[in-house]
Amino acid sequence: MLRDLFKDIHLLVPAAWTAATIAGLWVVGRLISLLVAGRLAKMAKATQGEWDDAVVRAISSRIPLWSVLAGLVMAASTGIFFGVYPARKAAMLDPIVALRSE
């Protein structure tokens, strides 16, 4: 993009344009490109939103209660097994024996 800017300026300088005029043209060009890009993005978002609505309506989003409860039970049991069990086992060891085995 910067290389294109230098090419554009190189073409305008021999035409005896002032630096302020060239800068103004550059700003106007960038504003036009921003407006066009913004409009294209807005159109794409509207199309994407319509497509998303159709997909959401087609897919059932109900989650059964048993699967939520099963997830909670699995998370709790994993936390207890990998957190509490090793800590309790380490707490029951004699400190001298534990340091000797390391």
N, C-alpha and C positions, 0 to 999 in steps of 0.2 A: 504494500500500500504506500509506503514511504517512497519507494522507487518510482511508482506512478506519479506521486506528487511532484517529485523532482523533474520528471519528464514533462508534466503539465506546466510547471513553472518555466522550464527551459523553452517551451514553445511560446509562452506569453511574454517573456522578457524582450525578445527582439521586436515585438510589436509596440515597444515604447510604453508599456503599461507601468504604472507606479506600483511600488510594493504594497501600498494600502489597497489598491484595486485588486491586485492578485490575491491578497489575504482575504478580501471581501468575497471574491469569487470562490475561494477555497471553502470559506465558512458556508456560503450559500449551497455549494455542492454537497458538503457534508450534511447540512440540514435536510436537503432533499433526499439524500440516501437514507438518513435516519427515519424520515417520515414514510418512505416507501417500505423500509424494513419493518417499521412498527405496524404498518397496515397489513403487511403479509403475515406477521406474527399473530396479529389479532384474528385474521381469517383462519389461520391454522389452528389457533386455540379454539375457535368456535366449532370447527369441524371435529377436532379432537374431543371436545366436550360432548357433542352429540353422539360420537362413537362410544365414549365412556358410559354414557347413560344407557345406551342399548346393551352394552356388555353387562352392566350391573343388573339390569332388569332380567337378563337371560340367566345369570348365575344366582343360585340360591345362596343367601348369606346367613341362613339360620345355623346356629351352633347348638348342638344338643347339650343339655345340662350335664349328662353323664361324662361327656368328653372334657368339659371344664373341670369337673370334680376329679376325674382320672389324672388330668394334668397337674392339679394341685397336690394330689396324693403322691405322684411320682416325684415332683419337685421336692416335697417335704422329705420323702424317704431317701432321696439322693443326698440332700443336705445333712440329714441325720447320719447316714452311713459314712459319708466321706468327711464329715466335720466332727461329729461328736464321738464316734467310735474310736478313731485314732487318738483323739485327745484324752479320752477316758483310759484307754490302754496305756498311754504314756504316763498318765497321772498315777497309775497303780504300780509303776516300776519304782524300784529303789534307785535314788539318784546316783549312787556310787556305781551300781551295776550298769545303769544307762550310760554313764560317762565312760566306763570301761569298754563297753561294746562299740563305742564310736571310735 
